[in-house]
Amino acid sequence: MLTISLKNGENITAGGSIENLEEFVAQINNQAINAITIGNVPINKAAISYISSSHLDGESSNITIYLMNGTKVESYDEAFNATEYSAKINNQQNLFTLLGDVIINKFDYMMALERAT
């Protein structure tokens, strides 16, 4: 299951999954398209704040991503690197970026913190 969080604060659950997150991020960043289908939901990509999926069994989140509106999003990143996260956010070519296993609209991003294990 996928959760699509919208800029208006609503969350939508979409059936299915995204098989390759990096390919999906490249697709959603295509400036020639305004709408994209996520699971079973066709949606204007400008309305999206973030997209997350249920974590796999035995896999827990180790990153908390804080958004500008006060929302906290849990993510899993096996190889968290703070410098890499900043570089992804600073890439002016893209509106969306993959942070761990969550796709974030960069204008909604505030910070990410790794939890101590």
Stockholm file with secondary structure:
# STOCKHOLM 1.0

chainA/1-117         MLTISLKNGENITAGGSIENLEEFVAQINNQAINAITIGNVPINKAAISYISSSHLDGESSNITIYLMNGTKVESYDEAFNATEYSAKINNQQNLFTLLGDVIINKFDYMMALERAT
#=GR chainA/1-117 SS CEEEEETTSCEEEESSCCSCHHHHHHHHTCTTCSEEEETTEEEEGGGEEEEEECCCTTCCCCEEEEETTSCEEEECCTTCCHHHHHHHHHCTTCSEEEETTEEEETTTEEEEEECCC
#=GC SS_cons         CEEEEETTSCEEEESSCCSCHHHHHHHHTCTTCSEEEETTEEEEGGGEEEEEECCCTTCCCCEEEEETTSCEEEECCTTCCHHHHHHHHHCTTCSEEEETTEEEETTTEEEEEECCC
//
